[in-house]
Amino acid sequence: MEYGPDDQVERDAPEAPFQQLAGILRARVKRGDWKPNRAMPSENTLADAYGLSRPTVRRAIAVLTEEGLVYAVSGRGTYVTEQQPDGSTPSV
């Protein structure tokens, strides 16, 4: 299912909350809510904003990390990967 950047997590939806959040955050990254190589909001901030637990937020961020949209810096946070003009991530 496709999620927009302004959607909210629905508890009674068929997809798990972490999958919904991953879709919402993916849409926000693609919209440019967070600049490349700049930190996203913390896990605690996202958990509060979407009414989810930190482990659920962590799972959603792990999905985006696997997709190459974000990367984690230990002790610093999660950062947005620089996007190519066509919307793809640079190959590593």
Beta strands, then each sheet from edge to edge (+ up, - down):
strand 1: 70-73
strand 2: 77-80
sheet 1: 1+ 2-
end
